[in-house]
Amino acid sequence: MCLAIPGQVETISERSGLRVGQVRFGGVTREAVLEHVPEVEVGDYVLVHVGFALQRVDEAEAQRTYALLRELGQLDELEPPSQSAP
């Protein structure tokens, strides 16, 4: 099953004629195409599936989704790598 994950837009720019943004998912930032959500601004939350933002969501909905994914143990790849002490 594939999921759309909420993330917060940190920057917006244009690349190769496409509107793209750096989107933060927990501790990881990835690039996502923003062409389907032209109304999105920096600071907004979007649902991203395979690198494409599909819709804008409010922060409360994003936090609820993160909480559910955390409960299910599905956020491991979105957490920053832990620093192990020498």
Protein Blocks (a to p, Z undefined) as FASTA:
>chain_A
ZZddddddfbdcdeehiacddddehjaccdddfklmmmbcehiacddeehiafbdcdfkl
mmmmmmmmmmnopmmmmpccddddZZ
